[in-house]
Amino acid sequence: MVVTAVARAKINLTLDVLGQRPDGYHEVEMVMQSIELHDDLEFCPANRDISLTVEGSDLSPGPDNLVCRAAELIRRHGKIKTGVQIRLVKAIPVAAGLGGGSADAATALRALNVLWETGFSLSELMSLGEQLGSDVPFCLMGGTALARGKGEQLSQLPACPRLGLVLVKPHFSVSTASVYRAYAPGPAVRRPDNRAMIDAIRNSDIRGIAANLANALESVTIRLHPEIEEIKTKLLSAGALGVLMSGSGPTVFGLAEDMESARAMAGRYNRNNELVLATTTNDH
């Protein structure tokens, strides 16, 4: 049996930082959203080894890759003796604030649960995923969710209306750890109103969603990389209803009413050595 699966990227419609935790992580509260942009994975049974090939990116295919780590984790917990050959075709930009590595790891857990018939429930897979990264449980759940704790405490929200998106990824990458280290609360930080965002989602109020986009980490990353502010300005000039940096960056997204509007916005965007992608939100 060969199992094929997609790994969907995510954006943060909001991201608030509530303080530092005793374990060194930051306490967050954020509204997370799956999007249509995805990587493709294929899983083929093998005698003993876990092996990975990567296409579309120069990511390491070695045991440090999150996909390999996810496969090893579920194999160990499921007491599986056989191996797997995994093919990963990357479309989600790497180190972009879009959760690509977490999505790939989540998909590996879900697909190998089928291939190896390990019988883990979604909540058990999410508990395993938490050991790989705080975005992995959300990538297993998908859709629209309020995330708390390190990002692993999830409450499913009503589905976000299907929105067009233009993603702009500048030529550089950003270290999540360095952005969190540089974060300091203060008047420069625009903190989100998560309740207002959730109400807007519940009411399918696209303008309300656009008006409530906010990311407490944005000012930190903009301080390190002023180009992000320029991208936001250019997206608004191209017709975005609202703009925000996703996660710790550096990808910025612009909201549109639908895919057609997103494609038109991407065409009008005044690009400058940036990756520009049109996509939509996804409700599962």
C-alpha positions as CSV (number, residue, x, y, z in Angstrom):
1,M,0.0,0.0,0.0
2,V,1.2,3.5,-0.9
3,V,-0.3,6.5,1.1
4,T,-0.3,9.9,-0.5
5,A,-1.2,13.0,1.5
6,V,-1.0,16.8,1.5
7,A,0.5,19.0,4.2
8,R,-1.2,22.4,4.3
9,A,0.6,25.6,5.3
10,K,-0.9,27.9,8.0
11,I,-1.2,31.6,8.7
12,N,-1.8,33.5,11.9
13,L,-4.8,35.8,11.7
14,T,-3.7,37.0,15.2
15,L,-0.8,36.4,17.4
16,D,-0.5,37.7,21.0
17,V,2.4,37.1,23.4
18,L,1.3,37.0,27.0
19,G,4.7,36.5,28.7
20,Q,7.5,34.1,29.3
21,R,6.9,30.7,30.7
22,P,9.1,28.9,33.3
23,D,10.2,26.4,30.6
24,G,11.7,29.2,28.5
25,Y,8.9,29.3,25.9
26,H,6.5,32.2,25.5
27,E,2.8,32.0,26.4
28,V,0.8,32.8,23.3
29,E,-2.8,33.2,22.3
30,M,-3.4,33.2,18.5
31,V,-6.0,32.5,15.9
32,M,-4.5,30.0,13.4
33,Q,-5.8,29.2,9.9
34,S,-5.1,26.4,7.4
35,I,-4.5,27.5,3.8
36,E,-4.7,25.8,0.5
37,L,-0.9,26.1,-0.2
38,H,0.6,22.6,0.5
39,D,3.4,20.2,0.2
40,D,2.8,16.7,-1.2
41,L,4.0,13.5,0.5
42,E,4.1,9.9,-0.5
43,F,4.8,7.0,1.8
44,C,5.9,3.5,0.6
45,P,6.5,0.5,2.8
46,A,10.2,-0.5,3.3
47,N,11.8,-3.4,5.0
48,R,13.6,-1.6,7.9
49,D,14.9,1.9,7.3
50,I,13.2,5.3,7.3
51,S,14.4,7.2,4.2
52,L,13.4,10.6,2.8
53,T,13.8,12.3,-0.6
54,V,13.1,16.0,-0.9
55,E,12.1,17.7,-4.2
56,G,11.7,21.5,-4.7
57,S,14.0,22.5,-1.8
58,D,17.5,22.0,-0.6
59,L,16.2,20.9,2.8
60,S,18.3,18.1,4.4
61,P,16.7,14.6,3.9
62,G,18.6,13.3,7.0
63,P,17.3,12.1,10.4
64,D,17.2,15.7,11.6
65,N,14.4,16.5,9.2
66,L,11.0,16.9,11.0
67,V,9.4,14.3,8.7
68,C,12.0,11.7,9.6
69,R,11.7,12.6,13.3
70,A,7.9,12.2,13.1
71,A,8.3,8.8,11.4
72,E,10.7,7.6,14.0
73,L,8.5,8.9,16.8
74,I,5.3,7.1,15.7
75,R,7.3,3.9,14.8
76,R,8.7,3.8,18.3
77,H,5.4,4.5,20.0
78,G,3.6,2.1,17.8
79,K,6.3,-0.6,18.3
80,I,6.6,-1.0,14.5
81,K,9.5,-3.0,13.1
82,T,9.3,-2.1,9.4
83,G,10.5,1.0,7.6
84,V,9.2,3.5,5.1
85,Q,10.4,5.4,2.0
86,I,9.0,9.0,2.0
87,R,9.0,11.4,-0.9
88,L,8.4,15.1,0.0
89,V,7.6,17.6,-2.7
90,K,8.0,21.1,-1.3
91,A,5.8,24.0,-2.3
92,I,5.6,25.8,1.1
93,P,8.6,28.2,1.5
94,V,11.0,27.2,4.2
95,A,11.5,29.3,7.4
96,A,8.8,31.6,6.3
97,G,6.3,31.7,9.2
98,L,3.9,29.4,7.3
99,G,4.5,26.2,9.4
100,G,5.8,24.1,6.5
101,G,8.0,21.9,8.6
102,S,5.3,21.4,11.2
103,A,2.7,20.6,8.5
104,D,5.0,18.0,6.9
105,A,5.6,16.4,10.4
106,A,1.8,16.4,11.1
107,T,1.1,14.7,7.7
108,A,3.8,12.1,8.4
109,L,2.2,11.2,11.7
110,R,-1.3,11.0,10.1
111,A,-0.3,9.0,7.1
112,L,1.9,6.5,8.9
113,N,-0.9,6.0,11.4
114,V,-2.8,4.6,8.4
115,L,0.1,2.8,6.6
116,W,1.4,1.1,9.8
117,E,-2.2,0.6,11.2
118,T,-1.0,2.0,14.6
119,G,-4.5,3.0,15.6
120,F,-3.7,6.2,17.4
121,S,-6.6,8.7,17.9
122,L,-6.3,12.3,16.7
123,S,-5.7,13.5,20.3
124,E,-2.9,10.8,20.7
125,L,-1.3,12.0,17.4
126,M,-1.5,15.6,18.6
127,S,0.2,14.6,21.9
128,L,3.0,13.0,19.8
129,G,3.2,16.0,17.5
130,E,3.7,18.3,20.5
131,Q,7.1,16.7,21.0
132,L,8.1,17.8,17.5
133,G,7.0,21.4,17.6
134,S,4.2,23.6,19.0
135,D,2.6,24.1,15.6
136,V,2.3,20.4,14.8
137,P,-0.9,19.8,16.8
138,F,-2.7,22.6,14.9
139,C,-1.4,21.2,11.6
140,L,-3.0,17.8,12.6
141,M,-6.3,19.5,13.5
142,G,-6.5,22.0,10.6
143,G,-9.2,24.5,9.9
144,T,-9.5,27.5,12.1
145,A,-8.5,27.4,15.8
146,L,-7.6,29.4,18.9
147,A,-4.2,28.3,20.2
148,R,-3.0,28.9,23.7
149,G,0.0,27.8,25.8
150,K,3.0,27.3,23.5
151,G,0.5,27.0,20.7
152,E,-0.5,23.4,21.5
153,Q,-3.7,24.0,23.5
154,L,-6.3,24.2,20.8
155,S,-10.0,25.2,20.6
156,Q,-11.6,24.6,17.2
157,L,-13.4,27.7,15.9
158,P,-16.2,28.0,13.3
159,A,-14.8,27.8,9.8
160,C,-13.4,31.0,8.5
161,P,-15.1,32.2,5.3
162,R,-13.1,31.2,2.2
163,L,-10.8,34.1,1.6
164,G,-8.3,34.8,-1.2
165,L,-4.7,35.4,0.0
166,V,-1.5,36.8,-1.5
167,L,1.6,35.6,0.2
168,V,4.8,37.6,-0.2
169,K,8.0,35.9,1.0
170,P,11.1,38.1,0.9
171,H,14.4,36.6,-0.1
172,F,15.6,36.2,3.5
173,S,14.5,33.9,6.3
174,V,13.9,34.6,10.0
175,S,14.8,32.6,13.1
176,T,11.7,32.2,15.2
177,A,13.8,31.8,18.4
178,S,15.7,35.1,17.7
179,V,12.4,37.0,17.1
180,Y,11.0,35.7,20.4
181,R,14.2,36.6,22.2
182,A,14.0,40.2,20.9
183,Y,10.3,40.6,21.8
184,A,9.6,43.1,24.5
185,P,6.0,44.4,25.3
186,G,5.5,48.1,24.9
187,P,3.6,50.8,23.1
188,A,5.1,49.9,19.7
189,V,3.5,46.4,19.9
190,R,0.0,46.1,18.3
191,R,-1.7,43.4,20.3
192,P,-4.7,41.6,18.9
193,D,-8.3,41.6,20.1
194,N,-8.8,37.8,19.7
195,R,-12.4,38.0,20.9
196,A,-13.2,40.5,18.1
197,M,-11.4,38.3,15.5
198,I,-13.4,35.2,16.6
199,D,-16.7,37.2,16.4
200,A,-15.8,38.4,12.9
201,I,-15.0,34.8,11.8
202,R,-18.3,33.5,13.4
203,N,-20.2,36.2,11.5
204,S,-18.3,35.6,8.2
205,D,-17.5,39.3,8.4
206,I,-14.6,39.6,5.9
207,R,-14.1,43.3,6.6
208,G,-14.1,42.6,10.4
209,I,-11.5,39.9,9.9
210,A,-9.3,42.3,7.9
211,A,-9.7,45.0,10.5
212,N,-8.6,42.7,13.4
213,L,-5.5,41.3,11.9
214,A,-2.7,41.9,14.5
215,N,0.6,40.2,15.4
216,A,2.5,41.2,18.5
217,L,5.8,39.9,16.9
218,E,5.5,42.0,13.8
219,S,7.2,45.1,15.2
220,V,10.1,43.0,16.3
221,T,10.7,41.4,12.9
222,I,10.1,44.8,11.2
223,R,12.9,46.3,13.4
224,L,15.2,43.5,12.2
225,H,14.0,43.7,8.6
226,P,12.3,47.0,7.6
227,E,11.5,45.5,4.2
228,I,8.4,43.8,5.8
229,E,6.8,47.2,6.3
230,E,7.4,48.0,2.6
231,I,5.7,44.7,1.6
232,K,2.7,45.5,3.7
233,T,2.4,49.0,2.1
234,K,2.7,47.5,-1.4
235,L,0.1,44.8,-0.7
236,L,-2.4,47.5,0.5
237,S,-1.6,49.5,-2.7
238,A,-2.3,46.4,-4.8
239,G,-5.8,46.2,-3.2
240,A,-5.5,44.0,-0.1
241,L,-8.4,44.4,2.4
242,G,-5.9,43.9,5.3
243,V,-2.3,42.8,5.6
244,L,-0.3,41.0,8.3
245,M,3.0,39.1,8.8
246,S,2.4,35.5,9.6
247,G,4.0,33.9,12.7
248,S,7.5,35.2,13.3
249,G,7.8,36.1,9.6
250,P,9.0,37.0,7.2
251,T,6.1,36.1,5.0
252,V,3.4,38.8,4.8
253,F,-0.1,38.0,3.5
254,G,-2.8,40.2,2.0
255,L,-6.5,39.3,2.3
256,A,-8.9,39.4,-0.7
257,E,-12.5,38.4,-1.0
258,D,-11.8,35.4,-3.2
259,M,-9.2,33.6,-5.3
260,E,-9.9,35.7,-8.4
261,S,-9.3,38.9,-6.4
262,A,-6.2,37.4,-5.0
263,R,-4.8,36.6,-8.4
264,A,-5.5,40.1,-9.6
265,M,-3.8,41.5,-6.5
266,A,-0.8,39.3,-7.1
267,G,-0.6,40.7,-10.6
268,R,-0.7,44.3,-9.4
269,Y,1.8,43.8,-6.6
270,N,5.0,45.6,-7.4
271,R,7.4,42.8,-6.7
272,N,11.1,43.2,-5.9
273,N,13.0,39.9,-5.7
274,E,10.2,38.3,-3.6
275,L,8.2,35.1,-3.9
276,V,4.5,36.0,-4.6
277,L,1.9,33.3,-4.3
278,A,-1.9,33.5,-4.6
279,T,-3.9,31.0,-2.6
280,T,-7.0,30.7,-0.4
281,T,-7.9,29.7,3.2
282,N,-8.9,26.1,3.7
283,D,-11.5,24.9,6.3
284,H,-10.1,21.4,7.1
